[in-house]
Amino acid sequence: MTARVGLVVNPTAGKGRGSAAGREAHARLSALGLAVEDLSGPSLVQATDRARAGALRGLDALVVVGGDGMVHLGANVVAGTDVPLGIVAAGTGNDIARTLELPRGDVGASVRAIQHGLAAGARRVDAVRVGPPGTRQQEWFVGVLSCGIDAAVNARANGYRWPKGSARYVRALAGELGRFRPFGYRVTYDGQVWESAGTVVAVANTRWFGGGVKIAPDAAIDDGLLDVVVAGPFTKPGVVTIFPGLYQGKHVHDPRVQVLRARQVLVEAVPALGAVPPPAFADGERIGPLPLQLAVVPGALSVLT
C-alpha cells in the first residue's frame, strides 16, 4: 500500500528559498513512490488547520519544509500521536535539525533521511507542553522557550526589514539596551523556587536556539528533563559582555548564571523585583506573556531521522 505523506511548506523560509525547497521536496518524495498531499496554506493558522485535517484523514507522515517555526507547526499537529514528523530544514536557524543531526540546507539529503526513517522506524524525542497555568490553552514546543532580554531582542528584530542576518539582531540588541533594566522573576521547578531580578530565563529541551546560540550546553532532547537557564541581574555593559559567549555556551561559567534541571516549570513575573519580562518565544514563535506552566513529555514526538 502506498504511504501517504502530508507536506507543509513555508515559502518565505531561508530568505525566500522555501518555495523552491518545497517544490524539490515534493518532487523527490513523489519519486520515491509516496503519495504526497500538499497541505500548505497562506498563513500559519491555515496551514496548521490543513495539516491537522490531513492527519485526521490518515497520514503515514507529516513533512515540514522551513525552519524551526515549521517544526513547531508540525509538532503541534503530530506530538502525542504515532504520526512521525519529517523535517526538510530550509530556514535560517534550523536549531532543531542541528540537534537531531539532520541535514540543513540540502533537500536531497533531507528526503533521504525521511526515506530511511520511514523504512527503519522513527526516533522518539521529548516535546514540551506550555500554556497559562490552570487553563487548557496549551501548545507544544520542541526547542527552547525564552522570556528574557533575548526574547525582547527576538521580538524587536522580527519587526525590522533591515539589515539581513545576524546584523539585524545586533541592531535589535542595541535598541533594547537603551531601555533595559533587569526583569523580576519567580521560577518554580519541581517544587523548588528561584526568585530574583534577572536578565534571562530560558527553558531548554535542546542545546541551541536563535540560529546557533548554545544556551543550554548539556541539554538533551531525549532525557525527559528540561534545562532551565537563569541569569541574575546584569548591568547594560554586562549584557554586552556576556552575549558573544552565548554562541559557545561560555555564559554557564559565569557565577551569576545557573542551570536548573526539572520536569515541570512555572515561570512568573514578580514586578516588585524588576521590570515585567517580555512575552515568551519558543522555536522562534511567540507563545505569550507570563505566567507560563511547562511540562516535558518524554517521547511525545516521533521524528524521521
N, C-alpha and C positions, 0 to 999 in steps of 0.2 A: 504493500500500500504506500502511495506517495506521501511523504511527510509534508505537512502544511506549516509554512513559516510566515509569520507576520513581520512586516518591515516598516519601521518608522524612521523618517529622515528629518534632520534639522538642516534645511538648505543654507542657513547662514553660518553653520559651524566652520571653524578653521578659516576665518576671514573670507567667507563666501565660497569655500571649496566643498561645502557639504552636499550641494546638488549633484556635482559630478561624482563625488564619492558614493552617493546614494544610487545613482544610475549604474555605476560599476558594480556595486554590491548586488543590486537586483539582477544584473546580467550574470554575474558569477554564481550566485545562488541558484538561479534558474538552470544554468548549465550543469549543475550537479544533479539535476532531475527533481529538485524540490519545487513544490507548488508555492509560489511567493505571492502574498497578498499585500499590496501597498496600503498601509493604514495611516500614512502621514496626513496631517491636517494643517490648515492655515494658521493655527495658533496652538500653543502648548496645551490649552484646555481641550480643544477639539481633537488634537492628536491623541491625548490621553483617553478621551472618551471612545474614540475609534479603536484604539488598541485594546481597551477593556472589552468592548463589544466583540472584537475579534477573538480574544481569549475565551470568552463565554461560548462562542461558536465552536471552539475546539481547535487549539493550535498545538503543534509539536514543539514550537519555539517562537520566541519573540526576539527579533534582531533590531537593535537601535544603531543609527549612524549619526555620530556627532561627538560632543564632548561629555563632560561629567553631568551636565544638565539632562542629557538624553538618557544616561544611565539612571539618573534619578527618576525620570519618567518611567523607564522600564521597570525599575524596582517597585514603583507604586502600582504597577499593573500586575506583576507576577510574584512578588515576595509573598511568602506564606502559602504558595501553591507549588505544584510539581512542574509547572511550565518553566523551562530553562530560558535564560537570557543570553543572547549573543551580542557581542559588542564590536562594532567597527569604529575604532577610535579615530575620529576625524576632526576633533576640536583643537583648541589651542593649549589647554591644560592637560587633559587626559590623565588625571591623577589616579583614577580608579583602575584604568587599564594598566598604568605603571605598577600599581600594587599587585595586580593579578598576573603580571609579566606577560601581558598580551601585546601584540603588535600595535604600534602607534604610527598613524600616517601612511599605512600600507594596506590598501583594501584587499589585495590578493592574499597576503599573509593572514589578515583577519578572517577572511572567509575560510581559509584552510584550517584555522583554529576552530571555527564554528563546525566545520565538517568533522574534524577529529572529535570534538565534544559530543556531537550527535551520535557518532559511532561508538565511542568509548564510554560515554556517560558524563553527566555534568558534575562539576565540583560544587559542593555545598559550602557557602560562606555566610558569615553573620550579616544581619541588617539591623537597623535601629528604628524603633518606633518613637515618634516625638509629637508632642502637642501640649496645649494648655492643661494643667492638672485638673482632674475632676470633670473632664469633658470627653466626648467621643470624637472630637475633632483632631484626628491624628493622621500622620503620614509617615512614610518610610524614608530613610536616607541610608547611604552606603558608606560614605567617606567621613567627613569631618563637619561638625556643627561649630560655628564660631559666633561669639557675641561680644567681642571686644573691639579695640581700635582697628583690627584687621577687617572686621565686618563693616565698620564705618567707612574704611578706605575702599572696600569692595563696592559698597553701595554708591559711593561718590564716583568711582571710576566707571561704573556702569552708565552713568549719565553723561560721560564725556564722549565726544566723537573723535577727538584727537588728544594726544598723539597715539600712535598704534603701539601694541605690545606692552612690555613691562614699563615703558616710559609713562604710560597712562596711569599706572599705579603710583609711580613716583610723584606725579603731579597731584594725584588724589591724596597721598600721604602729606604732602606739603599743605594742602588745603585743610585737612583735618587737624594738623598740628596747631594751626592758628587759633583754634578754639578748644583744644584738648585740655581736659582735666580728668584725673582718674575716675573710673566708674565705681559705683557701690554694688557689691555682690554678696549673695549667700549661696553657697553650693553645698547641697546635701547629697552625699554619696554613700550608698549602702548604710545609711543611719548615722554616718559621721558628718561633721559640718566644717567647712572652710568659709569664713566670713571676713571680708576685707575690702578696702579700696583696692582697685586693681586696674590693670591695663588690658589683659587678655584672659578670656575663659574660652577654651576650645575643648570640645568633647569628641574624641577621635576613635573611629573604628579602623582607620588606616593611617599610615605614616604621613602621607603628603596631602596638601591642598594648595589651592592658589597657583597651580602650574609649577609644582616642584618645590614648594616650601615644606621642609621636613619638620612639621610642627610637633609630631609625636614619634620620635625616632624608634621606639620599641613597640609601637602598636602593631597588632596582628589582626587580620580580618577573619580569622577562624579560631580565636582563643576564648570566645564567649565573654570577653571583658572589654570595657571602654577605658581608654587612657584620657584622663581629664587633666589638661594642662592649664594651670592657673598662674598668673603673673601678678605680683603685688604692684603697688603704685610706682610708676616710673615718671621722672621729670620729662619734659619735652626733649632735652638733649639725650636723655637715657633711651627714649623710644627710638630716636635716630640711630643711636649706637647699637642697639640690640637687633634692629630689623635686618641688617645684612646677614647676621649669623643664623637667622631662621632657616635659610636655604640649606645649611649644613647640619641643622639641629644643635648648634652650639649653645642656643639660649637655655637649654635644660641644665647647663652647668652654672648658670647664674644663681646665686643664693636666693634671689627674690622670686625664682620660678620653681614650682613644684609640679610633679606628675603624680596624680592620684589614680587609683585603679578601682573600678566598680562595675556592677551590672546594672544598677539603676541610679539615675542622677536627676536631681531637681535644681534648676538654676533660677534664682530670683534676684530682682533688683532691690537694693537697700538704699534709698535716697539719702538716708542720714549719713551714709559713709562716702558718698560721692555722686557724680553725675549719673543720670539714668542711662544704662547701657543701650547701645543701638539695637535694632531688630536683628535677630539671628539669621544667618545664612548656613545652608548645608548643601554640599555638592554644587556650590555656586548658585543655588536657588534661594530666594527669600523664604524663610519659614515664618517669621513674625516676632512680635515683641515678647519679652519675658513677662510672667514666669513660664517656663517650659519643663515638662517632665519627659525624661528619656529612659528607654529600656532596651538593652541589646537582646536580640532574639537569635540564639545560636542556630546556624544552619538554615536560616529563613529563606535564603536566596540561592537558587541553582544557576550556575554560570557555565557557559560553554567555553572550555579552555583547551 
